[in-house]
Amino acid sequence: MGFPRHYFAEEEGGPPSLVARCQRRVRFEEVDALGMVWHGRYPSYFEDGRIAFGDTFGLPYPGFRDHKIMAPIVQMHFDYHLPLRFDETTTIITTLHWCASLRLNFSYEILKAGMTRAASGYTVQLFTDDQGDLLLLPPPWIEDFRERWLVGEMAS
């Protein structure tokens, strides 16, 4: 099954997207009276995907704090395909798409057992300093990450 690449077009001259995977088990507290994961719980699934991505590719959450950088989500979108139910193990596939401008374009695919798509979506994050002021130029830590990605030193 392919990734939902329709959210972000590949930029000409940009490197291939970076992909990380993780698994998550549906907890009882996440299901509603109908026995399925309540729609308001899906942002935490996306967050688990971003954490796995950061750990895999060297952009961990503590690194942002250590470098006095924030990356607030400014846009989030979900498409629900099939319900998730208590005790199911899901696979979260998180893809970072290259963007020449300074932002993080992540797409996500949440798969049920058997690799059936339960949900998909995306987030867009901008960079700010620790005071919340928008950054127009990448800080050295992010510039290094982008340069290594651009020259092909990172692969999924």
Backbone bond lengths (Angstrom), bond angles and torsions (degrees), N, CA, C in turn:
res aa  C-N    CA-C-N  psi(-1)  N-CA   C-N-CA  omega(-1)  CA-C   N-CA-C  phi
1 M - - - 1.458 - - 1.525 108.55 -
2 G 1.303 117.53 135.79 1.455 121.89 -178.00 1.517 112.64 -83.87
3 F 1.314 115.72 167.92 1.449 122.15 177.64 1.520 109.78 -82.87
4 P 1.324 117.68 155.41 1.467 120.42 178.98 1.527 110.96 -77.89
5 R 1.301 117.14 69.51 1.462 121.70 -175.34 1.533 112.92 -73.00
6 H 1.320 117.16 -4.00 1.457 119.49 -177.91 1.526 112.93 -69.31
7 Y 1.316 118.53 -13.04 1.462 120.04 -179.70 1.525 112.33 -70.91
8 F 1.323 117.07 -38.65 1.458 121.51 -177.68 1.520 109.02 -132.32
9 A 1.320 116.65 126.89 1.462 120.84 176.28 1.520 108.76 -75.01
10 E 1.317 116.69 143.07 1.457 120.49 176.34 1.529 108.78 -69.86
11 E 1.316 116.09 133.72 1.461 120.42 179.56 1.518 110.10 -81.97
12 E 1.313 115.77 134.58 1.463 120.57 178.68 1.516 109.35 -61.74
13 G 1.318 116.33 131.90 1.456 121.16 179.98 1.517 113.94 84.19
14 G 1.319 117.11 -4.68 1.463 120.42 179.55 1.520 111.33 -86.18
15 P 1.318 116.80 162.00 1.464 120.49 179.71 1.523 111.05 -76.31
16 P 1.335 116.90 166.15 1.466 119.43 175.87 1.523 110.22 -62.41
17 S 1.317 115.31 151.10 1.457 121.08 177.44 1.525 110.08 -62.18
18 L 1.325 115.37 154.36 1.467 122.01 177.04 1.529 108.60 -103.28
19 V 1.329 116.46 136.23 1.466 121.29 -173.56 1.523 110.31 -127.71
20 A 1.326 116.34 132.48 1.464 122.45 174.58 1.526 108.15 -126.65
21 R 1.325 115.54 152.41 1.466 122.00 179.89 1.517 109.56 -128.37
22 C 1.329 115.38 147.57 1.457 121.01 171.78 1.523 108.08 -150.30
23 Q 1.306 115.49 166.35 1.463 119.94 178.15 1.516 109.62 -117.88
24 R 1.329 114.91 153.13 1.457 121.70 178.48 1.516 108.29 -147.13
25 R 1.279 115.93 139.88 1.460 121.80 177.98 1.519 108.79 -100.82
26 V 1.318 117.60 133.32 1.464 122.37 -178.57 1.529 108.82 -69.25
27 R 1.325 114.63 124.75 1.470 121.09 -179.36 1.526 110.05 -91.23
28 F 1.319 115.54 154.20 1.470 121.78 -179.70 1.530 111.24 -57.46
29 E 1.324 117.11 -40.01 1.463 120.88 -177.55 1.531 113.48 -64.31
30 E 1.326 117.39 -15.10 1.464 121.10 -177.00 1.523 113.40 -88.50
31 V 1.339 117.76 -13.29 1.462 119.67 -175.85 1.523 111.06 -93.64
32 D 1.320 115.08 151.06 1.458 121.72 -179.71 1.530 110.14 -96.91
33 A 1.321 115.72 -170.83 1.469 121.05 -178.06 1.525 112.42 -64.02
34 L 1.322 117.35 -19.95 1.462 120.99 178.14 1.532 111.79 -86.38
35 G 1.332 116.78 -2.35 1.454 121.04 178.05 1.517 114.48 83.07
36 M 1.326 117.34 13.68 1.465 120.79 178.82 1.526 109.52 -120.94
37 V 1.331 115.25 159.69 1.464 119.47 179.69 1.522 108.73 -61.22
38 W 1.324 115.57 126.48 1.462 122.26 177.74 1.528 108.38 -65.98
39 H 1.328 116.29 139.04 1.467 121.13 -174.12 1.525 113.20 -57.45
40 G 1.308 118.66 -28.61 1.462 121.99 -179.88 1.520 114.30 -71.67
41 R 1.318 117.38 -6.97 1.473 121.35 178.99 1.527 112.67 -88.46
42 Y 1.310 117.68 -15.42 1.459 119.80 -174.48 1.532 114.97 -63.38
43 P 1.337 119.89 -31.53 1.473 117.24 176.03 1.530 113.19 -56.46
44 S 1.333 117.57 -32.83 1.468 118.34 179.34 1.532 111.46 -70.84
45 Y 1.320 117.84 -28.24 1.463 120.56 174.48 1.529 109.59 -66.77
46 F 1.327 115.96 -42.69 1.462 119.49 177.17 1.534 110.14 -62.68
47 E 1.332 116.62 -39.96 1.460 119.71 179.29 1.527 110.99 -63.31
48 D 1.333 117.37 -41.74 1.468 119.55 175.46 1.524 110.46 -57.29
49 G 1.324 116.72 -39.16 1.457 120.61 177.60 1.515 112.35 -64.56
50 R 1.344 116.73 -42.12 1.474 119.67 178.76 1.524 111.26 -66.20
51 I 1.331 117.40 -37.54 1.465 120.16 178.30 1.526 109.57 -63.81
52 A 1.333 117.23 -45.69 1.475 120.64 178.11 1.522 110.35 -61.64
53 F 1.335 117.13 -39.96 1.457 120.85 178.11 1.529 110.20 -61.43
54 G 1.325 116.58 -49.08 1.466 120.70 -179.09 1.512 112.60 -60.10
55 D 1.336 116.23 -40.87 1.460 120.17 178.51 1.528 111.10 -66.03
56 T 1.323 116.80 -37.19 1.467 121.60 -178.52 1.522 112.42 -71.85
57 F 1.332 117.12 -40.89 1.465 120.53 -171.16 1.533 115.11 -111.54
58 G 1.318 117.45 10.97 1.466 119.64 174.24 1.506 115.32 82.17
59 L 1.337 117.32 28.87 1.471 121.52 173.69 1.532 109.41 -124.13
60 P 1.336 118.03 56.42 1.463 119.52 -176.39 1.527 111.87 -71.81
61 Y 1.323 116.09 152.94 1.464 121.06 179.33 1.530 112.91 -51.76
62 P 1.357 118.93 -45.67 1.472 117.76 179.62 1.529 113.30 -61.57
63 G 1.332 117.64 -27.94 1.460 120.57 178.11 1.521 112.22 -62.19
64 F 1.322 116.45 -37.53 1.469 119.79 177.32 1.527 109.52 -62.40
65 R 1.318 115.51 -47.82 1.466 120.09 -179.85 1.529 110.55 -61.70
66 D 1.351 116.32 -45.26 1.462 120.43 -178.93 1.524 112.41 -60.89
67 H 1.327 117.29 -32.70 1.467 122.02 179.89 1.532 112.68 -94.14
68 K 1.340 115.93 7.83 1.474 122.17 178.88 1.529 112.33 57.17
69 I 1.351 113.94 41.83 1.460 121.52 179.25 1.525 107.91 -120.88
70 M 1.308 116.24 144.38 1.457 121.30 172.31 1.524 107.48 -122.61
71 A 1.320 115.78 155.19 1.465 121.18 178.07 1.528 108.46 -135.63
72 P 1.339 116.46 73.46 1.460 119.16 -178.16 1.529 112.10 -67.46
73 I 1.311 114.59 145.26 1.465 120.62 175.10 1.525 107.89 -76.32
74 V 1.321 115.95 127.38 1.459 121.00 179.31 1.525 111.86 -110.04
75 Q 1.336 116.05 -12.27 1.461 120.21 177.80 1.528 108.12 -152.06
76 M 1.349 115.97 138.39 1.458 121.60 178.46 1.516 108.16 -144.28
77 H 1.330 115.15 137.58 1.463 120.54 -178.53 1.525 109.17 -139.89
78 F 1.335 116.70 141.38 1.461 123.13 177.46 1.521 110.08 -128.47
79 D 1.315 115.61 142.83 1.460 122.74 167.24 1.523 105.67 -122.56
80 Y 1.327 116.55 124.75 1.456 121.68 -179.24 1.526 108.33 -100.04
81 H 1.330 115.77 127.69 1.458 120.58 -176.53 1.529 112.01 -110.93
82 L 1.326 117.37 -48.69 1.465 123.18 179.31 1.522 108.47 -142.53
83 P 1.315 118.22 147.51 1.468 118.99 -179.42 1.525 112.59 -72.00
84 L 1.322 114.24 147.81 1.457 121.38 169.76 1.525 106.77 -97.25
85 R 1.316 116.68 145.43 1.464 121.50 -177.55 1.524 110.61 -125.84
86 F 1.332 114.55 160.48 1.452 121.81 -178.84 1.528 111.76 -49.18
87 D 1.322 114.86 136.00 1.459 125.91 173.71 1.527 114.24 75.11
88 E 1.330 118.18 2.09 1.464 119.28 174.42 1.532 108.57 -72.57
89 T 1.310 115.97 145.14 1.455 121.20 171.98 1.523 107.32 -97.49
90 T 1.314 115.72 126.93 1.458 121.34 -179.19 1.521 110.16 -111.09
91 T 1.303 115.57 156.67 1.453 122.40 171.42 1.523 106.85 -112.39
92 I 1.307 115.54 128.90 1.469 121.12 178.26 1.526 107.10 -108.77
93 I 1.317 115.86 120.64 1.461 121.96 178.78 1.525 106.80 -107.04
94 T 1.315 115.93 121.03 1.463 122.21 -176.25 1.524 108.30 -116.64
95 T 1.319 116.11 125.14 1.463 121.97 -176.93 1.523 109.42 -121.16
96 L 1.326 116.02 127.55 1.461 120.98 173.12 1.518 107.40 -99.14
97 H 1.323 115.67 123.02 1.462 122.48 -178.67 1.530 108.89 -98.20
98 W 1.333 115.58 136.03 1.465 120.95 178.93 1.520 110.57 -60.76
99 C 1.312 115.38 139.16 1.456 122.13 176.10 1.526 106.65 -144.49
100 A 1.327 116.65 126.08 1.459 120.12 -178.37 1.526 111.68 -64.61
101 S 1.331 117.31 -30.52 1.461 119.41 177.71 1.530 108.99 -80.50
102 L 1.307 116.18 165.22 1.459 122.15 -173.58 1.531 110.43 -83.70
103 R 1.327 115.26 87.74 1.456 121.60 175.55 1.527 108.56 -161.47
104 L 1.321 115.10 166.59 1.456 121.70 177.60 1.519 108.54 -112.42
105 N 1.324 116.58 116.25 1.464 122.89 177.73 1.528 107.98 -105.87
106 F 1.329 116.29 99.54 1.459 121.50 178.91 1.521 110.01 -101.94
107 S 1.329 116.76 138.57 1.467 120.41 166.83 1.520 107.00 -117.62
108 Y 1.326 114.99 156.17 1.457 121.35 -173.75 1.519 109.72 -135.69
109 E 1.313 114.14 149.14 1.449 120.81 171.60 1.529 105.99 -136.67
110 I 1.319 116.21 125.93 1.462 121.99 177.58 1.522 106.77 -107.66
111 L 1.325 114.72 119.65 1.461 120.48 -174.67 1.522 110.75 -112.00
112 K 1.332 114.89 140.44 1.455 121.99 171.81 1.527 108.17 -82.41
113 A 1.332 115.87 172.12 1.461 119.64 173.55 1.523 108.32 -54.33
114 G 1.317 117.21 144.25 1.460 120.48 -176.20 1.510 112.41 84.01
115 M 1.345 116.76 3.49 1.471 124.08 176.67 1.531 113.23 64.07
116 T 1.315 116.81 32.01 1.463 121.88 174.35 1.523 108.32 -86.66
117 R 1.323 117.86 131.69 1.461 122.46 -176.98 1.529 110.77 -69.88
118 A 1.327 115.49 122.59 1.459 121.62 175.10 1.527 110.75 -95.56
119 A 1.330 116.66 -39.26 1.459 120.99 -179.29 1.521 108.82 -156.46
120 S 1.311 115.06 158.78 1.455 121.62 174.03 1.519 107.40 -147.83
121 G 1.302 116.20 166.11 1.455 118.67 179.80 1.512 111.30 172.17
122 Y 1.327 114.60 -166.86 1.463 119.30 -179.41 1.513 110.63 -154.17
123 T 1.329 114.63 161.98 1.460 122.02 169.74 1.523 107.84 -134.32
124 V 1.326 115.48 152.12 1.457 122.89 172.49 1.525 106.33 -123.28
125 Q 1.339 116.00 129.64 1.449 121.33 179.43 1.527 109.52 -124.18
126 L 1.313 115.33 139.28 1.460 121.50 174.20 1.521 108.17 -105.41
127 F 1.317 117.25 167.33 1.452 121.81 178.90 1.520 110.17 -106.30
128 T 1.337 115.24 136.86 1.457 121.26 174.56 1.525 108.30 -133.12
129 D 1.321 114.34 164.30 1.460 117.36 170.93 1.527 107.81 -80.43
130 D 1.322 116.45 -178.71 1.464 119.31 -176.04 1.530 113.26 -71.92
131 Q 1.333 117.15 -5.00 1.465 121.59 174.38 1.524 111.72 -97.34
132 G 1.339 116.50 -3.07 1.458 120.95 179.02 1.517 114.21 91.34
133 D 1.337 117.62 7.19 1.462 120.53 178.88 1.532 109.42 -82.01
134 L 1.324 116.22 131.73 1.458 123.02 -178.17 1.517 111.29 -60.31
135 L 1.343 115.80 133.24 1.461 121.32 175.73 1.522 109.24 -93.73
136 L 1.320 116.34 130.48 1.459 121.34 178.15 1.520 111.86 -99.51
137 L 1.321 116.62 -21.51 1.457 122.60 177.00 1.525 108.18 -118.21
138 P 1.327 117.15 141.83 1.464 118.42 -178.21 1.521 111.66 -70.74
139 P 1.328 116.34 136.25 1.465 118.52 172.43 1.527 109.46 -66.28
140 P 1.333 118.39 159.94 1.471 121.14 -174.65 1.535 113.53 -52.59
141 W 1.305 118.56 -41.51 1.464 122.00 -179.13 1.531 111.34 -59.28
142 I 1.319 116.46 -44.65 1.465 121.35 179.82 1.528 110.22 -74.63
143 E 1.315 117.69 -38.12 1.473 120.70 177.65 1.529 110.09 -60.18
144 D 1.321 117.14 -41.35 1.465 121.02 178.25 1.529 110.72 -62.70
145 F 1.326 116.88 -45.26 1.470 121.27 177.63 1.522 110.56 -58.34
146 R 1.331 116.98 -48.35 1.467 121.65 -178.12 1.528 111.43 -64.02
147 E 1.321 117.32 -39.77 1.474 120.77 179.93 1.527 110.57 -65.57
148 R 1.336 117.20 -44.90 1.469 120.26 178.78 1.525 110.44 -62.63
149 W 1.320 117.77 -38.61 1.469 121.66 178.12 1.524 109.67 -65.89
150 L 1.328 116.89 -46.51 1.457 122.15 -176.76 1.526 112.26 -61.36
151 V 1.327 117.62 -37.95 1.468 120.04 -178.19 1.524 112.54 -88.50
152 G 1.312 117.27 3.65 1.459 120.42 173.96 1.507 116.24 86.99
153 E 1.335 118.31 17.92 1.456 119.77 179.12 1.517 112.80 -77.88
154 M 1.313 117.60 -10.88 1.460 121.79 178.25 1.513 108.04 -117.02
155 A 1.286 115.87 140.36 1.464 120.13 177.21 1.517 108.93 -142.17
156 S 1.305 114.86 149.43 1.471 120.12 179.49 1.514 110.67 -78.41
